[in-house]
Amino acid sequence: MRTYIKKLQSKSEIVRKQILIGSLVTCMAFVGVVWISSLGYKFNKENTAKAKEEIKPFALFGKTITETYDNVAASVGNISTSKKGEIKKNEKMIELIPVEYQ
């Protein structure tokens, strides 16, 4: 591979640009073919019905964010309405252990 790269580096700038453009066109053509071939799968009615039954990634993401917020709210508590030093009965108390770095 190194010898191939050295061969490319020894060519003139115009030839290197042509090789670059050719490789880009080839790669983008491959991506385009894969994309167009997947469109048939996307618009297939049977697969669309299956997709509705499966869990959506954004729904899963939203559920994760909600659970994380609830966990943080439970550990921190409602700071804006609570008084200093007062702990409500339903709140969780988490003890933090300081960590020293050397």
C-alpha positions as CSV (number, residue, x, y, z in Angstrom):
1,M,0.0,0.0,0.0
2,R,2.8,2.4,0.8
3,T,4.4,1.8,-2.6
4,Y,1.0,2.6,-4.2
5,I,0.8,5.9,-2.2
6,K,4.3,6.8,-3.2
7,K,3.5,6.2,-6.8
8,L,0.5,8.5,-6.5
9,Q,2.6,11.2,-4.8
10,S,5.1,11.1,-7.6
11,K,2.5,11.8,-10.3
12,S,1.7,15.4,-11.4
13,E,-1.0,17.4,-9.6
14,I,-3.4,17.2,-12.5
15,V,-3.3,13.4,-12.5
16,R,-3.7,13.3,-8.7
17,K,-6.8,15.5,-9.0
18,Q,-8.2,13.3,-11.7
19,I,-7.7,10.2,-9.6
20,L,-9.3,12.0,-6.6
21,I,-12.4,13.0,-8.7
22,G,-12.7,9.5,-10.1
23,S,-12.5,7.8,-6.7
24,L,-15.1,10.3,-5.3
25,V,-17.5,9.6,-8.2
26,T,-17.1,5.9,-7.8
27,C,-17.8,6.0,-4.0
28,M,-20.8,8.3,-4.4
29,A,-22.2,6.1,-7.1
30,F,-21.9,3.1,-4.8
31,V,-23.7,5.1,-2.0
32,G,-26.4,6.1,-4.5
33,V,-27.0,2.6,-5.6
34,V,-27.3,1.4,-2.1
35,W,-29.7,4.2,-1.2
36,I,-31.9,3.7,-4.3
37,S,-32.1,0.0,-3.7
38,S,-33.2,0.6,-0.1
39,L,-36.1,2.8,-1.2
40,G,-38.1,-0.2,-2.4
41,Y,-37.7,-1.7,1.0
42,K,-38.8,1.6,2.6
43,F,-42.0,1.9,0.6
44,N,-43.0,-1.7,0.9
45,K,-46.3,-1.9,2.8
46,E,-45.5,-5.0,4.7
47,N,-42.3,-3.6,6.0
48,T,-44.0,-0.3,6.9
49,A,-46.5,-2.2,9.1
50,K,-43.6,-4.0,10.8
51,A,-41.8,-0.7,11.4
52,K,-44.8,0.7,13.2
53,E,-44.9,-2.3,15.5
54,E,-41.2,-2.0,16.4
55,I,-39.9,0.5,18.9
56,K,-38.8,3.8,17.4
57,P,-35.3,5.1,18.2
58,F,-36.6,8.6,19.2
59,A,-39.2,7.1,21.5
60,L,-36.5,5.0,23.2
61,F,-34.3,8.1,23.4
62,G,-37.1,10.2,24.9
63,K,-37.9,7.5,27.4
64,T,-34.2,7.3,28.4
65,I,-34.1,11.1,28.8
66,T,-37.2,11.1,31.0
67,E,-35.9,8.3,33.2
68,T,-32.6,10.1,33.6
69,Y,-34.3,13.3,34.5
70,D,-36.5,11.5,37.1
71,N,-33.4,9.9,38.6
72,V,-31.6,13.2,38.9
73,A,-34.6,14.9,40.3
74,A,-35.0,12.1,42.9
75,S,-31.3,12.4,43.9
76,V,-31.1,16.2,44.0
77,G,-34.6,16.8,45.2
78,N,-36.7,19.9,44.6
79,I,-34.2,22.6,45.5
80,S,-36.4,25.6,44.7
81,T,-39.2,24.8,47.2
82,S,-37.4,23.0,50.0
83,K,-35.9,24.9,52.9
84,K,-32.2,24.4,53.9
85,G,-31.6,21.4,56.1
86,E,-35.2,20.1,55.7
87,I,-35.6,16.6,54.2
88,K,-39.1,15.5,53.1
89,K,-40.3,12.0,53.9
90,N,-40.6,10.7,50.3
91,E,-37.2,12.1,49.1
92,K,-34.3,9.8,48.8
93,M,-31.1,10.6,50.7
94,I,-27.9,9.9,49.0
95,E,-24.6,10.1,50.9
96,L,-21.7,11.3,48.8
97,I,-18.2,10.1,49.7
98,P,-15.4,12.5,48.8
99,V,-12.7,11.2,46.5
100,E,-9.2,12.5,46.9
101,Y,-6.9,12.5,43.9
102,Q,-3.2,12.3,44.3
